[in-house]
């Protein structure tokens, strides 16, 4: 509407000359550089510039290997050559890390109408008027220039019917020849902090920013036979709405003592409009600058011809190098008692007609599973975006090709838990294999309820509820996995926010109620109104031999992420007693040996006459072995050997 009003005003006030007769909207002024069209940290809306303070530094943490955490942040200006990131341990001992920087250019594109007409969050999420202003090159270009375009409203940029015709999955980009239609990324910096001691706190400050000191705890390392509690927070499909902010606040306030945050994919919902990656970083920094996050790619991170992929890969590294993966998009990482594997739902499981490679993810997955040692990491967790077990019509059986290729591999390896997103609701399965409940199969959990602007899927449940489905609800929240020991873990999902539709056709949703009493409307799941889902997970290696799979050799001297066994008090006492016994036995044997040697030496120096009288034979009584030993000993003495 604002764009239409502006267009009308422009037509009324246009000058009567040849240019105006062609529809030149001379009221438009040359727009500012596209980097100014960031989302506001408060309203999360494109078109309002972030403050310089907010732009200066948006730090996120990623665990990338043994004792190593990557810090990623952005600045608008380049750092001075040789600048390093300074970090310190709890004792104040300072160290420095080298910095790598990068920046790139890409077109401003639109991959979804949700940016202008979202089902949740600020409306619009992307300022159409600002895009129309950028697209209107007639405000600055000469009329005979090849990139001269007259744009009166956003309808001239993307017709309203564009997304209502097939193919449905498509995108529209502003003209590449328009310099204002190109997004120039901020400068993205990455520094890897190494030599971190597990479970210890560190502080750091990002150069080029506002100088804020941040702190984080280095994730716990696996220990052979270790029993340290391991806590992992889980979110998915976050996006950038007020619901997203509440979910992330829940993570910080309720799950802030977690070792890592696992994100099941679809982070920013930029949908081709790259500035929304900047606004997502700004919105989530209050959590991710203090809690290391592991991510897997969702469709909104890699789809639409890879428009998102450059931003995703540049801002969110992964531990793929440490886990010997050929791709940043699939990896593994070990924390406490857990071996976590991240997979790419969009990596082909079969060789495609136009593929440039085989199926490297499957080959790597088999190698990684073979490298697990359950004495160090008894719990094996796999994360990927598109669920195999989902009882919502939305995305139902969408990942069957991947399931059929990998399910048996994961089952045979004794995988305990599988975490997914994609479906904007919460659901937990029973242990399952090939759609049948199977006590030795993994539990599948869908946590796609992080708050993005596409809205909830609570109205699409399949009825009756399938036998493999244990709990499902269409509200928003986050999950927490607490591993107690090698046989017992606790999973809990807490509802954070509910929404209700405000239109008869369910086209828009707003927050309602609180986490204890609210209900997302519509939500027809059997557990609607339930505030939490909590269950104790058991690993029974006696009943399920596949849960014992994994005994790869480990060495503390190798590059493996494992640490030596921590000696228990009982083990220490046993070792001391054994050493005392060995010392006593050795002392007795040594005394007897010295006495025998002394006696033998005394006999060796007796006169030949005494020897000839048989004294030697009396002492050794026809013991040939002893006689030979004495003769050899005498020979050695004579040779001074």
GUNU-183203 format. One record per residue (C-alpha): residue in one letter; y, z, x. Coordinates in Angstrom, 3 decimals. Layout:
N
   type         py         pz         px
      a          Y          Z          X
...
***
This chain:
641
   type         py         pz         px
      x      0.000      0.000      0.000
      x      2.423      0.884      2.768
      x      1.686     -2.437      4.441
      x      2.335     -4.261      1.160
      x      5.666     -2.474      0.653
      x      6.684     -3.264      4.184
      x      5.769     -6.882      3.644
      x      7.882     -7.083      0.454
      x     10.866     -5.507      2.181
      x     10.500     -7.945      5.031
      x     10.542    -10.922      2.668
      x     13.647     -9.624      0.856
      x     15.604     -9.136      4.045
      x     14.463    -12.175      6.002
      x     17.209    -14.512      7.300
      x     17.658    -17.949      5.765
      x     16.769    -20.177      8.662
      x     13.962    -22.455      9.641
      x     11.933    -19.618     11.040
      x     12.228    -17.507      7.909
      x     11.197    -20.428      5.784
      x      7.908    -20.314      7.641
      x      7.526    -16.642      6.726
      x      8.615    -15.002      9.965
      x      8.878    -11.267      9.314
      x     11.767    -10.606     11.621
      x     12.010     -6.937     10.590
      x      8.948     -6.219     12.742
      x      9.672     -4.919     16.196
      x      7.359     -5.432     19.120
      x      4.727     -2.676     18.761
      x      4.136     -0.131     21.496
      x      1.175     -0.539     23.849
      x     -2.154     -0.201     22.062
      x     -2.990      2.982     23.934
      x     -0.472      4.776     21.721
      x     -2.692      4.224     18.698
      x     -4.885      7.226     19.291
      x     -6.046      9.556     16.576
      x     -4.113     12.767     16.162
      x     -5.982     15.845     17.289
      x     -5.002     17.579     14.069
      x     -5.385     14.878     11.435
      x     -7.961     12.795     13.333
      x     -6.270      9.586     12.257
      x     -5.490      6.493     14.304
      x     -1.880      5.396     14.441
      x     -0.429      8.771     15.388
      x     -0.070      9.290     19.096
      x     -1.639     12.277     20.764
      x      0.686     14.433     22.793
      x      0.866     13.880     26.512
      x     -0.853     17.227     27.016
      x     -3.804     16.178     24.903
      x     -4.043     12.782     26.551
      x     -3.938     14.186     30.033
      x     -7.384     15.708     30.128
      x    -10.362     15.681     27.781
      x    -13.185     17.224     29.753
      x    -16.839     16.929     28.735
      x    -19.897     18.260     30.584
      x    -23.290     16.587     31.045
      x    -26.335     18.044     32.850
      x    -27.634     15.265     35.088
      x    -30.253     16.878     37.307
      x    -31.435     19.926     39.186
      x    -28.426     22.177     39.703
      x    -26.064     19.320     38.862
      x    -23.537     18.951     36.042
      x    -21.166     15.991     35.622
      x    -17.587     16.572     34.488
      x    -15.996     13.598     32.719
      x    -12.323     13.545     31.780
      x     -9.474     11.080     31.313
      x     -5.909     10.621     32.465
      x     -3.284      8.002     31.692
      x     -2.323      7.585     35.326
      x     -4.409      7.107     38.444
      x     -5.125     10.095     40.646
      x     -3.881     10.181     44.213
      x     -6.400      8.725     46.626
      x     -8.742     11.368     48.002
      x     -8.213     13.803     45.132
      x    -11.224     16.040     44.496
      x    -12.218     18.347     41.663
      x    -12.250     22.022     42.594
      x    -14.808     24.414     41.122
      x    -15.812     27.970     41.903
      x    -18.632     30.394     41.213
      x    -18.220     33.793     39.588
      x    -17.492     35.341     42.973
      x    -14.537     33.024     43.511
      x    -16.158     30.921     46.239
      x    -14.587     27.487     45.920
      x    -16.132     24.078     46.428
      x    -15.003     20.525     45.864
      x    -16.592     17.450     44.292
      x    -15.755     13.796     44.882
      x    -14.336     11.823     41.957
      x    -15.222      8.342     40.736
      x    -12.782      6.609     38.405
      x    -12.961      3.584     36.123
      x    -10.988      1.792     33.447
      x    -11.634     -1.284     31.323
      x    -10.173     -3.630     28.737
      x    -11.623     -4.693     25.406
      x    -10.460     -6.184     22.147
      x     -9.425     -4.035     19.231
      x    -12.208     -4.679     16.752
      x    -13.316     -3.362     13.388
      x    -16.986     -2.994     12.634
      x    -16.873     -1.191      9.309
      x    -14.618     -0.893      6.264
      x    -15.074      2.874      6.500
      x    -12.196      2.944      8.930
      x     -9.840      2.111      6.073
      x    -11.717      3.536      3.109
      x    -13.914      6.378      4.397
      x    -16.130      8.442      2.106
      x    -15.055     11.622      3.891
      x    -12.149     12.721      6.020
      x     -8.574     11.473      6.355
      x     -7.763      8.290      4.459
      x     -7.403      5.940      6.183
      x     -9.197      6.800      9.399
      x     -7.556      3.750     10.996
      x     -3.976      2.797     10.229
      x     -4.095     -0.721      8.764
      x     -0.314     -1.014      8.888
      x     -0.335     -0.403     12.631
      x     -2.980     -3.100     13.108
      x     -0.919     -5.550     11.049
      x      2.071     -4.764     13.245
      x      0.061     -5.429     16.384
      x     -1.393     -8.662     15.016
      x      2.024    -10.051     14.115
      x      2.931    -11.828     17.339
      x      5.819    -13.624     15.607
      x      7.911    -10.526     16.251
      x      8.011    -11.341     19.951
      x      6.300    -14.673     20.714
      x      8.129    -17.996     20.726
      x      7.375    -20.187     17.759
      x      5.840    -22.864     19.965
      x      3.552    -20.436     21.789
      x     -0.180    -20.883     21.298
      x     -0.581    -17.227     20.352
      x      2.201    -17.270     17.758
      x      0.934    -15.689     14.534
      x      2.749    -14.676     11.372
      x      1.196    -11.559      9.836
      x      2.691    -10.088      6.694
      x      0.049     -7.503      5.796
      x     -3.385     -6.358      6.837
      x     -4.876     -8.780      4.317
      x     -3.791    -11.511      6.735
      x     -5.747     -9.803      9.503
      x     -8.991     -9.016      7.670
      x     -9.346    -10.212      4.057
      x    -10.487     -7.489      1.676
      x    -13.624     -9.472      0.814
      x    -14.731     -9.715      4.438
      x    -17.253     -6.877      4.290
      x    -18.461     -7.657      0.777
      x    -20.328    -10.805      1.760
      x    -23.363    -11.431      3.911
      x    -24.095    -10.772      6.679
      x    -23.186     -7.187      5.996
      x    -23.383     -6.037      9.603
      x    -20.483     -7.799     11.269
      x    -17.157     -7.139     12.895
      x    -13.660     -8.551     13.004
      x    -11.560     -8.552     16.165
      x     -7.868     -9.128     16.631
      x     -6.993    -12.318     18.470
      x     -7.942    -12.068     22.136
      x     -4.848    -14.083     23.143
      x     -2.595    -11.347     21.770
      x     -1.925     -8.929     24.670
      x     -1.138     -6.089     22.249
      x     -4.535     -6.536     20.603
      x     -6.335     -5.523     23.779
      x     -7.315     -1.905     24.262
      x     -6.734     -0.586     27.764
      x     -8.860      2.471     28.274
      x     -7.458      5.570     29.909
      x     -8.743      6.167     33.397
      x    -12.101      7.872     33.050
      x    -12.998     10.172     35.924
      x    -16.397     11.641     36.752
      x    -17.170     14.358     39.283
      x    -20.661     15.738     39.871
      x    -20.850     19.462     40.578
      x    -23.948     20.094     42.695
      x    -25.687     23.116     44.157
      x    -25.231     25.091     40.947
      x    -27.370     28.196     40.562
      x    -29.205     28.414     37.272
      x    -27.792     30.749     34.649
      x    -24.626     31.475     36.665
      x    -21.075     30.874     35.480
      x    -18.655     28.445     37.133
      x    -15.016     27.561     36.617
      x    -13.285     24.230     37.205
      x     -9.963     22.488     36.713
      x     -9.582     18.739     36.219
      x     -7.016     17.014     38.465
      x     -4.307     15.085     36.671
      x     -4.549     17.247     33.577
      x     -2.682     20.267     32.376
      x     -4.365     22.514     34.924
      x     -6.370     24.481     32.394
      x     -9.234     26.399     33.985
      x    -12.484     26.035     32.083
      x    -15.763     27.862     32.530
      x    -19.398     27.043     31.795
      x    -22.856     28.412     32.484
      x    -25.272     26.324     34.534
      x    -28.445     25.677     32.483
      x    -31.562     27.669     33.280
      x    -34.133     26.098     35.576
      x    -37.884     26.032     34.876
      x    -40.052     28.639     36.591
      x    -43.777     28.612     36.917
      x    -45.062     31.057     34.379
      x    -41.456     31.880     33.474
      x    -40.770     33.686     30.215
      x    -36.994     33.455     30.049
      x    -35.687     32.727     26.565
      x    -34.367     29.172     26.308
      x    -31.815     28.313     23.618
      x    -30.876     24.738     22.660
      x    -28.246     23.719     20.079
      x    -28.646     20.453     18.125
      x    -26.186     18.220     16.247
      x    -26.081     14.576     15.215
      x    -23.945     11.873     13.603
      x    -20.731     13.778     14.186
      x    -17.846     11.376     13.794
      x    -14.328     12.747     13.289
      x    -13.569     14.553     10.050
      x    -12.638     18.089      9.070
      x    -16.349     18.615      8.380
      x    -17.124     17.518     11.951
      x    -14.659     20.064     13.243
      x    -16.320     22.826     11.219
      x    -19.770     21.854     12.505
      x    -18.562     21.891     16.111
      x    -16.792     25.199     15.512
      x    -20.115     26.530     14.214
      x    -21.770     25.352     17.445
      x    -19.163     27.050     19.611
      x    -18.988     30.340     17.717
      x    -22.614     30.780     16.606
      x    -24.566     28.841     19.245
      x    -22.250     29.149     22.223
      x    -24.867     30.910     24.351
      x    -27.155     27.846     24.269
      x    -28.202     26.291     27.559
      x    -27.356     22.785     26.371
      x    -26.232     20.944     23.250
      x    -28.494     18.044     22.261
      x    -26.771     15.268     20.302
      x    -29.126     12.972     18.367
      x    -26.753      9.971     18.505
      x    -23.742      8.399     16.752
      x    -20.967     10.343     18.408
      x    -17.495      9.007     17.629
      x    -18.025      6.437     14.857
      x    -15.431      4.290     16.586
      x    -17.105      1.246     15.004
      x    -15.464     -1.177     17.391
      x    -12.049      0.467     17.378
      x    -12.125      1.871     20.917
      x     -9.190      4.325     20.592
      x    -11.441      6.478     18.394
      x    -13.500      7.294     21.486
      x    -10.358      8.916     22.891
      x     -9.733     10.880     19.718
      x    -13.359     12.044     19.582
      x    -13.067     13.370     23.122
      x     -9.893     15.218     22.190
      x    -11.401     16.694     19.029
      x    -14.643     17.891     20.642
      x    -13.279     19.092     23.970
      x    -13.085     22.719     22.830
      x    -16.894     22.727     22.758
      x    -17.995     20.112     25.273
      x    -15.771     21.316     28.110
      x    -17.812     24.543     28.109
      x    -21.288     23.521     26.889
      x    -23.158     20.701     28.685
      x    -24.303     18.017     26.231
      x    -27.254     15.618     26.364
      x    -26.973     12.499     24.197
      x    -29.130      9.604     23.047
      x    -27.643      6.347     21.743
      x    -27.259      5.787     18.007
      x    -26.507      2.506     16.285
      x    -22.785      3.365     16.150
      x    -22.913      3.832     19.940
      x    -24.621      0.572     20.938
      x    -24.700     -1.816     17.951
      x    -22.274     -4.536     16.774
      x    -22.880     -6.655     19.850
      x    -22.349     -3.789     22.220
      x    -18.709     -3.158     21.326
      x    -19.317      0.569     21.719
      x    -21.591      0.444     24.731
      x    -18.946      0.291     27.467
      x    -17.138      3.356     26.124
      x    -20.390      5.245     25.509
      x    -21.855      4.598     28.960
      x    -18.603      5.300     30.786
      x    -17.874      8.612     29.059
      x    -21.348     10.089     28.540
      x    -23.614      9.927     31.606
      x    -27.243     11.014     31.440
      x    -29.834     12.513     33.819
      x    -31.595      9.155     34.137
      x    -31.379      8.937     37.949
      x    -32.926     12.375     38.455
      x    -35.700     11.510     35.986
      x    -36.388      8.194     37.742
      x    -35.496      6.125     34.684
      x    -34.252      2.550     35.132
      x    -31.737      2.973     32.302
      x    -28.989      5.423     31.403
      x    -30.136      5.089     27.773
      x    -33.460      6.903     28.250
      x    -34.050      9.928     30.435
      x    -35.649     13.360     30.737
      x    -34.275     16.758     31.657
      x    -35.871     20.155     32.159
      x    -34.156     23.340     31.102
      x    -35.830     26.742     30.972
      x    -39.201     26.362     29.265
      x    -38.446     22.898     27.840
      x    -39.033     19.368     29.053
      x    -36.623     17.222     27.002
      x    -37.088     13.453     26.769
      x    -34.323     11.233     25.416
      x    -35.301      7.786     24.119
      x    -33.372      4.749     22.925
      x    -34.248      3.785     19.346
      x    -32.904      0.291     20.039
      x    -35.080     -0.530     23.045
      x    -37.686     -3.074     22.038
      x    -41.290     -1.950     21.944
      x    -42.477     -5.563     22.123
      x    -41.279     -8.399     24.319
      x    -38.797    -10.349     22.204
      x    -38.249    -14.080     22.159
      x    -34.899    -13.809     23.904
      x    -35.417    -10.581     25.854
      x    -34.592    -10.539     29.527
      x    -37.072     -7.773     30.326
      x    -40.414     -6.338     29.354
      x    -40.547     -2.939     27.618
      x    -39.360     -0.685     30.455
      x    -38.852      2.334     28.212
      x    -42.550      2.595     27.334
      x    -43.666      2.232     30.949
      x    -41.195      4.874     32.068
      x    -42.151      7.196     29.173
      x    -45.808      7.190     30.225
      x    -44.835      8.029     33.804
      x    -42.540     10.815     32.679
      x    -45.149     12.368     30.393
      x    -47.634     12.263     33.267
      x    -45.161     14.204     35.449
      x    -45.003     17.224     33.130
      x    -46.487     20.535     34.203
      x    -46.944     22.927     31.281
      x    -47.048     25.944     33.584
      x    -43.328     25.319     34.135
      x    -42.235     23.658     30.892
      x    -44.794     24.431     28.164
      x    -42.603     22.940     25.403
      x    -42.084     19.171     25.281
      x    -39.238     17.907     23.071
      x    -38.415     14.258     22.373
      x    -35.044     13.085     21.049
      x    -34.122      9.682     19.601
      x    -31.789      8.510     16.872
      x    -33.760      6.831     14.062
      x    -36.351      9.142     12.454
      x    -39.974      8.215     11.892
      x    -40.440     10.787      9.130
      x    -37.653     10.771      6.574
      x    -37.995     11.056      2.798
      x    -34.561      9.656      1.969
      x    -34.210      6.081      0.738
      x    -31.507      5.631      3.364
      x    -33.179      4.230      6.507
      x    -36.668      4.867      5.099
      x    -39.343      3.497      7.491
      x    -36.625      1.763      9.485
      x    -38.267      2.741     12.781
      x    -41.882      1.842     11.936
      x    -42.188     -0.576     14.836
      x    -41.250      2.139     17.294
      x    -43.444      4.719     15.554
      x    -46.529      2.528     15.711
      x    -45.944      1.814     19.393
      x    -45.205      5.366     20.559
      x    -46.595      7.923     18.102
      x    -50.080      8.090     19.565
      x    -48.663      8.270     23.103
      x    -46.541     11.284     22.176
      x    -49.380     12.931     20.239
      x    -51.863     12.561     23.100
      x    -49.295     14.101     25.445
      x    -48.999     17.137     23.186
      x    -45.321     16.703     22.274
      x    -44.225     19.729     20.246
      x    -40.955     18.742     18.585
      x    -39.101     15.493     17.792
      x    -35.367     15.542     16.986
      x    -33.551     12.708     15.190
      x    -30.305     11.833     13.412
      x    -29.221      8.662     11.562
      x    -29.905      9.976      8.038
      x    -26.884     12.005      6.905
      x    -28.811     15.017      5.707
      x    -31.178     17.645      7.042
      x    -34.961     17.441      6.861
      x    -37.912     19.129      8.587
      x    -41.494     17.935      8.478
      x    -44.797     19.733      8.836
      x    -46.752     18.867     12.005
      x    -47.678     15.264     11.291
      x    -49.499     12.202     12.596
      x    -49.540      8.820     10.867
      x    -48.080     10.288      7.643
      x    -50.785     12.960      7.368
      x    -50.234     16.600      8.158
      x    -51.982     17.351     11.440
      x    -51.756     20.829     12.964
      x    -51.732     19.408     16.489
      x    -48.969     16.887     15.797
      x    -45.269     17.379     16.495
      x    -42.770     18.693     13.969
      x    -40.079     16.110     13.176
      x    -36.544     17.327     12.428
      x    -33.677     15.144     11.189
      x    -30.244     16.554     12.022
      x    -27.936     13.701     11.013
      x    -25.506     15.972      9.213
      x    -22.688     16.365     11.725
      x    -19.891     15.320      9.349
      x    -19.061     11.650      9.905
      x    -16.918      9.657      7.487
      x    -19.787      7.774      5.837
      x    -20.573     10.809      3.691
      x    -23.794     12.635      2.705
      x    -27.123     11.104      1.725
      x    -28.205     13.938     -0.551
      x    -28.497     11.698     -3.617
      x    -31.187      9.437     -2.163
      x    -34.262     11.656     -1.922
      x    -37.647     10.100     -2.598
      x    -39.518     11.840     -5.391
      x    -41.956     13.455     -5.398
      x    -41.294     15.020     -2.021
      x    -43.916     13.600      0.390
      x    -46.577     15.975      1.667
      x    -45.324     15.681      5.244
      x    -41.822     16.859      4.251
      x    -41.344     20.634      4.423
      x    -37.611     21.140      3.816
      x    -34.682     18.860      2.997
      x    -31.073     19.311      1.991
      x    -27.961     17.139      1.837
      x    -25.407     19.538      3.300
      x    -23.846     19.620      6.756
      x    -24.720     21.876      9.657
      x    -26.321     22.333     13.058
      x    -29.686     23.440     14.397
      x    -30.832     25.916     16.999
      x    -34.113     26.032     18.903
      x    -34.977     29.300     20.661
      x    -38.069     29.189     22.911
      x    -39.459     32.677     23.460
      x    -42.562     31.981     25.555
      x    -45.254     29.335     26.041
      x    -46.698     29.855     22.564
      x    -43.777     30.786     20.311
      x    -40.394     29.290     19.424
      x    -37.976     29.661     16.520
      x    -36.130     26.804     14.821
      x    -33.207     27.451     12.515
      x    -30.822     25.113     10.690
      x    -27.660     26.668      9.335
      x    -25.574     24.995      6.694
      x    -21.953     24.824      7.771
      x    -20.115     22.823      5.129
      x    -20.731     21.347      1.707
      x    -18.865     18.532     -0.054
      x    -18.499     17.275     -3.593
      x    -17.593     13.840     -4.834
      x    -14.215     13.471     -6.514
      x    -14.780     10.080     -8.118
      x    -17.161      8.867    -10.778
      x    -18.744      6.341     -8.420
      x    -19.195      8.882     -5.598
      x    -16.891      6.959     -3.316
      x    -15.102      9.952     -1.828
      x    -16.114     13.523     -0.942
      x    -14.132     16.651     -0.120
      x    -15.113     20.084      1.170
      x    -16.136     22.689     -1.347
      x    -17.260     26.326     -1.337
      x    -18.582     28.069      1.746
      x    -21.816     28.054      3.688
      x    -23.374     30.826      1.603
      x    -22.707     29.505     -1.910
      x    -21.833     25.835     -1.669
      x    -23.854     22.845     -2.718
      x    -23.247     19.293     -1.585
      x    -22.906     17.229     -4.744
      x    -24.884     15.191     -5.385
      x    -27.898     16.762     -3.714
      x    -31.111     16.586     -5.692
      x    -33.376     17.907     -2.938
      x    -35.778     20.697     -3.788
      x    -33.961     23.085     -1.455
      x    -30.388     22.396     -2.610
      x    -28.323     25.588     -2.418
      x    -30.520     27.048      0.338
      x    -28.248     28.320      3.116
      x    -30.670     27.997      6.033
      x    -34.061     26.712      7.064
      x    -35.880     28.944      9.530
      x    -39.411     28.648     10.871
      x    -41.491     29.988     13.728
      x    -43.199     27.256     15.742
      x    -46.541     28.030     17.417
      x    -48.291     26.266     20.290
      x    -52.010     26.932     19.922
      x    -53.674     25.386     22.951
      x    -57.068     26.648     21.823
      x    -56.969     24.739     18.553
      x    -54.980     21.811     20.002
      x    -56.219     20.668     23.433
      x    -53.469     18.028     23.557
      x    -50.951     20.872     23.951
      x    -52.518     21.625     27.348
      x    -51.903     18.109     28.680
      x    -49.585     18.162     31.681
      x    -50.539     19.616     35.049
      x    -48.722     17.393     37.531
      x    -48.388     18.837     41.014
      x    -45.068     20.530     41.718
      x    -43.485     21.610     44.971
      x    -40.302     23.596     45.438
      x    -39.669     21.530     48.538
      x    -39.713     18.256     46.609
      x    -37.001     16.690     44.451
      x    -38.567     18.132     41.328
      x    -36.351     20.378     39.194
      x    -38.750     23.279     39.387
      x    -38.304     26.639     41.077
      x    -41.069     28.807     42.587
      x    -42.853     31.399     40.497
      x    -41.038     34.699     40.129
      x    -43.403     37.438     41.345
      x    -44.156     40.121     38.788
      x    -44.478     43.831     39.667
      x    -48.246     43.755     39.114
      x    -48.610     40.703     41.329
      x    -46.569     42.407     44.059
      x    -48.762     45.546     44.002
      x    -51.908     43.416     44.182
      x    -50.542     41.528     47.158
      x    -49.676     44.781     48.999
      x    -53.165     46.248     48.413
      x    -54.799     43.050     49.651
      x    -52.682     43.046     52.801
      x    -53.629     46.690     53.550
      x    -57.349     45.919     53.142
      x    -57.063     42.887     55.422
      x    -55.144     44.936     58.012
      x    -57.791     47.723     58.050
      x    -60.667     45.241     58.297
      x    -58.943     43.352     61.105
      x    -58.228     46.585     63.008
      x    -61.868     47.761     62.785
      x    -63.158     44.374     63.928
      x    -60.707     44.308     66.805
      x    -61.693     47.816     68.019
      x    -65.395     46.933     67.971
      x    -64.734     43.705     69.808
      x    -62.727     45.456     72.528
      x    -65.487     48.060     73.003
      x    -68.130     45.351     73.364
      x    -66.016     43.457     75.860
      x    -65.457     46.616     77.914
      x    -69.216     47.327     78.006
      x    -70.001     43.765     78.994
      x    -67.460     43.810     81.798
      x    -68.982     47.031     83.144
      x    -72.437     45.455     83.301
      x    -71.162     42.245     84.886
      x    -70.033     44.088     88.006
      x    -73.262     46.025     88.600
      x    -75.343     45.210     91.748
      x    -77.925     42.409     91.660
      x    -80.551     45.017     92.420
      x    -79.843     46.878     89.218
      x    -79.884     43.681     87.258
      x    -83.175     42.677     88.822
      x    -84.708     45.972     87.763
      x    -84.405     44.893     84.133
      x    -81.424     46.841     82.958
      x    -79.961     43.660     81.452
      x    -83.133     43.061     79.490
      x    -83.197     46.656     78.294
      x    -79.759     46.373     76.822
      x    -80.233     43.008     75.079
      x    -83.952     43.147     74.398
      x    -84.857     39.479     74.543
      x    -81.834     38.394     72.557
      x    -81.431     34.886     73.885
      x    -78.183     34.338     72.037
      x    -76.663     37.483     73.496
      x    -77.856     36.628     76.965
      x    -76.353     33.182     76.760
      x    -73.087     34.637     75.491
      x    -72.973     37.062     78.444
      x    -73.657     34.332     80.978
      x    -70.977     32.105     79.487
      x    -68.498     34.968     79.433
      x    -69.237     35.772     83.096
      x    -68.726     32.112     83.988
      x    -65.355     32.082     82.245
      x    -64.261     35.214     84.055
      x    -65.118     33.665     87.369
      x    -63.098     30.526     86.548
      x    -60.093     32.514     85.271
      x    -60.108     30.607     81.994
***
